[in-house]
Amino acid sequence: MRDYIDVTGKNEDEAISKALAQLGLDRDDVSVEVLERAKSGFLGLGACPAKIRVYYGPEEEEAPAPEPVPAPRPEPAVREEPRPAAPEKKEQRKERAPREKRERPEKKERPAEPRREEPVPSQPVPLGEEVDDEKAAAIKTFLKGLLEHMDSAAEVKVYLPEKGRYKVILEGQGLGALIGRRGETLDAIQQITSYAVNRGGGPRVRIHLDAENYRAKREQSLQHLARKVAGKVVRYRRSVTLEPMNAYERHVIHTALQDFEGVTTYSTGTDPNRRVVVAFDRGEKR
């Protein structure tokens, strides 16, 4: 069992922050179980703080049960065959019935264990030729000016995979600074570009910004994280609260676990600190 501490706070987020400050750890290094949710009460009466349990330290892996060693079978006793008697006359010989061979039960082969499929690295989807309409020109003009202020020489390419939705790809060297920690900078550039292009009037369009195929890689990483956390929730029968995510990333987690047996998911908190809780479904029949 991992080590844990119990912490209280006005709400779950404050309690988590206190625990991380007390342990000196990051959010990814711990698992959180909500013991009691915060209650505001009525006119200040009956208020109750939130209480959480934070698990930290290395996880103990369950040792596989040793396979039973079959006991050695006793060697069959050697039977002495009787010496043949003197030959009898053919008329007096009695034919002996042949011994029936006992059929040995066939050994049942154990079904082979299913092999775990390794995640296939995502490949960028072909987008066809670049588009050069009025909206695409506005996207390029704004982004080139913004990238100049950020001292980036990235090249901007705009595609139109479907009507009203523009796919913008940044190409070049050293794009990590434009992506940022867990895509935060990329999200900010996408949001401000969408605002700048749509404020001029005309039909509103959606802009999807990507660099180095980060979006697909991030989605694949979130799906892997969701399955890993769900396995822990089912094993230890306790809820786990994930790190704050934006609306799209929370949607990826909910979708990845919607058919996962034994768990349920819901979101808690307010943006930008809204989180997904992966909870053990006690009503699930197992």
C-alpha positions in Angstrom: 0.0 0.0 0.0 1.4 3.5 -0.9 1.9 6.2 1.7 -0.8 8.8 2.1 -1.8 11.9 4.0 -5.2 13.4 4.7 -5.7 17.1 4.0 -8.7 19.5 4.4 -9.5 22.7 2.6 -12.4 25.0 1.6 -12.7 22.9 -1.6 -11.0 20.0 -3.3 -8.6 22.2 -5.3 -7.4 24.1 -2.2 -6.9 20.8 -0.4 -4.9 19.3 -3.3 -2.7 22.5 -3.4 -2.0 22.2 0.3 -1.1 18.5 0.0 1.3 19.2 -2.9 2.9 22.0 -1.0 3.3 19.9 2.1 4.8 16.9 0.1 6.9 19.0 -2.3 5.6 17.0 -5.2 3.9 17.7 -8.6 0.3 16.8 -9.4 1.4 13.9 -11.7 3.3 12.3 -8.8 0.3 11.6 -6.6 -3.2 10.0 -6.7 -6.1 11.8 -5.0 -9.1 10.3 -3.3 -12.0 12.6 -2.3 -13.1 11.5 1.2 -15.6 14.3 1.9 -16.8 17.0 -0.5 -17.1 20.6 0.7 -20.5 21.8 1.9 -21.4 25.5 2.0 -24.3 25.0 4.5 -27.1 27.5 4.9 -26.2 31.1 6.0 -22.8 29.8 7.1 -24.3 27.1 9.3 -23.4 23.5 8.7 -20.5 24.3 6.4 -18.1 21.5 6.0 -14.6 21.6 4.4 -13.4 19.2 1.7 -11.3 16.3 2.9 -9.0 14.4 0.6 -6.5 11.6 0.8 -3.3 11.9 -1.2 -1.3 8.8 -2.0 2.4 9.2 -2.9 5.5 7.1 -3.2 6.2 4.0 -5.4 3.4 1.6 -6.1 3.8 -2.0 -5.0 3.3 -4.4 -7.8 1.5 -7.6 -6.9 3.9 -10.5 -7.1 2.6 -13.2 -9.4 1.5 -16.4 -7.7 4.0 -19.2 -8.2 2.9 -21.9 -10.6 2.4 -25.2 -8.8 5.1 -27.7 -9.5 3.6 -31.1 -10.5 4.5 -33.9 -8.1 6.8 -36.6 -9.7 4.8 -39.6 -10.9 5.8 -42.9 -9.5 7.4 -45.2 -12.0 5.2 -48.1 -13.0 6.3 -51.5 -11.5 7.9 -53.8 -13.9 5.8 -56.9 -14.3 7.4 -60.2 -15.1 5.9 -61.9 -18.0 5.1 -65.6 -17.4 7.2 -68.1 -19.3 5.4 -69.6 -22.3 4.1 -73.1 -21.5 4.7 -76.1 -23.7 3.1 -75.8 -27.1 -0.4 -77.2 -27.2 -2.2 -78.8 -30.0 -4.0 -76.5 -32.3 -7.3 -78.0 -31.5 -7.0 -77.5 -27.8 -5.7 -73.9 -28.0 -8.1 -71.3 -26.8 -8.0 -67.9 -28.4 -7.5 -65.1 -25.9 -9.6 -62.0 -26.3 -7.4 -59.1 -27.1 -7.0 -56.6 -24.4 -8.9 -53.4 -24.9 -6.6 -50.3 -25.0 -7.7 -47.7 -22.6 -8.1 -44.4 -24.2 -6.2 -41.6 -22.5 -8.1 -38.4 -22.1 -6.8 -35.7 -24.4 -5.0 -32.9 -22.8 -6.8 -29.6 -23.1 -4.6 -26.9 -24.3 -4.8 -23.6 -22.4 -6.0 -20.7 -24.6 -3.2 -18.4 -25.4 -3.3 -15.1 -23.5 -4.2 -12.1 -25.7 -1.2 -10.0 -26.6 -1.4 -6.4 -25.6 -1.5 -4.3 -28.7 1.1 -1.5 -28.6 -0.3 1.9 -29.5 0.4 2.7 -33.1 2.1 6.1 -33.6 -0.4 8.5 -35.1 0.3 9.6 -38.6 -0.7 13.0 -39.9 -3.8 12.9 -42.1 -3.3 14.2 -45.7 -5.1 17.5 -46.1 -4.8 18.0 -49.8 -3.9 21.4 -51.4 -3.6 24.7 -49.5 -6.5 27.1 -49.7 -6.1 30.8 -50.5 -9.5 32.4 -49.9 -10.3 35.6 -47.9 -10.3 33.8 -44.5 -7.1 31.9 -45.2 -5.4 35.2 -46.2 -6.5 36.8 -42.9 -5.2 33.8 -40.9 -1.8 34.0 -42.6 -1.5 37.7 -42.2 -2.3 37.7 -38.5 -0.2 34.7 -37.7 2.9 35.9 -39.6 2.8 39.2 -37.7 2.3 37.4 -34.4 5.2 34.9 -35.1 7.5 37.8 -35.9 6.9 39.3 -32.5 7.6 35.9 -31.0 10.9 35.7 -33.0 9.8 32.6 -34.8 10.4 31.9 -38.5 7.7 29.2 -38.7 5.9 28.8 -42.0 2.1 29.0 -42.0 0.0 26.7 -44.2 -3.8 26.8 -44.3 -6.1 24.0 -45.4 -9.9 23.6 -45.6 -10.8 20.0 -44.8 -14.5 20.9 -44.5 -16.6 24.0 -45.0 -16.2 26.5 -42.2 -13.3 24.7 -40.5 -9.7 25.8 -41.3 -6.7 23.6 -40.4 -3.6 25.7 -39.8 -0.2 23.9 -39.7 3.0 25.6 -38.5 6.2 24.2 -40.0 9.8 24.8 -39.3 12.5 24.3 -36.7 12.3 24.8 -33.0 8.5 24.7 -32.7 8.5 23.5 -29.1 8.3 27.1 -27.8 5.2 27.6 -29.9 3.6 24.4 -28.5 4.4 25.1 -24.9 3.9 22.9 -21.8 1.1 20.4 -22.7 0.0 22.6 -25.7 -0.8 25.7 -23.6 1.0 28.1 -25.9 -0.5 26.5 -29.0 -4.0 26.7 -27.5 -3.5 30.4 -26.7 -2.3 31.2 -30.3 -5.2 29.3 -31.7 -7.7 31.2 -29.5 -6.3 34.7 -30.3 -6.1 33.9 -34.0 -9.8 32.7 -34.0 -10.8 35.9 -32.3 -8.8 38.2 -34.7 -10.2 36.5 -37.8 -13.8 36.3 -36.7 -14.2 39.8 -35.4 -14.2 41.4 -38.8 -17.7 40.2 -39.6 -18.9 37.6 -42.1 -19.6 34.0 -41.4 -17.9 32.7 -38.3 -15.3 29.9 -39.0 -13.5 27.5 -36.7 -9.7 27.4 -36.7 -7.7 24.4 -35.6 -4.0 25.1 -35.1 -1.3 22.4 -35.0 2.5 22.0 -35.1 4.6 18.8 -35.4 1.4 16.7 -35.3 1.1 17.6 -31.6 -2.8 17.4 -31.4 -2.9 13.7 -32.5 0.0 12.8 -30.2 -1.6 14.5 -27.2 -4.9 12.8 -27.9 -3.2 9.4 -28.0 -1.3 10.2 -24.8 -4.6 11.2 -23.0 -6.3 7.9 -24.1 -3.4 5.9 -22.7 -3.5 7.9 -19.5 -7.3 7.4 -19.2 -7.0 3.6 -19.5 -4.0 3.4 -17.1 -5.9 5.5 -14.4 -9.1 3.5 -14.9 -7.2 0.2 -14.3 -5.9 1.7 -11.0 -9.4 2.8 -10.0 -10.8 -0.7 -10.5 -7.9 -2.3 -8.7 -7.8 -0.1 -5.6 -11.6 0.8 -5.7 -11.0 4.5 -5.1 -11.5 7.6 -7.2 -8.7 9.5 -8.9 -8.8 13.2 -9.9 -6.7 14.2 -12.9 -4.9 17.4 -13.6 -6.7 20.5 -14.9 -7.6 20.2 -18.6 -9.4 22.2 -21.2 -12.8 21.2 -22.6 -11.4 19.3 -25.6 -9.0 17.2 -23.4 -11.7 16.4 -20.9 -13.9 15.2 -23.8 -11.1 12.9 -24.9 -10.9 11.3 -21.4 -14.7 10.9 -21.1 -14.9 9.3 -24.5 -12.0 6.9 -23.9 -13.7 5.6 -20.7 -17.4 5.6 -21.6 -17.4 1.8 -22.2 -14.7 1.0 -19.5 -16.3 -1.5 -17.1 -16.3 -0.6 -13.5 -15.6 3.2 -13.7 -17.6 6.4 -14.3 -16.3 9.9 -15.1 -17.4 13.4 -14.3 -15.9 16.9 -14.3 -15.5 19.1 -11.2 -14.3 22.7 -10.6 -14.3 25.7 -12.8 -12.1 26.7 -15.7 -9.2 27.0 -16.0 -8.9 24.5 -13.1 -11.7 22.2 -14.2 -10.7 18.5 -13.8 -11.9 15.0 -14.7 -12.6 12.6 -11.8 -12.4 8.9 -12.7 -14.5 7.2 -10.0 -15.1 3.6 -9.1 -18.6 2.5 -10.1 -19.8 0.7 -7.0 -23.1 -0.2 -8.7 -21.4 -2.0 -11.6 -21.9 -5.8 -11.4 -18.6 -7.5 -11.7 
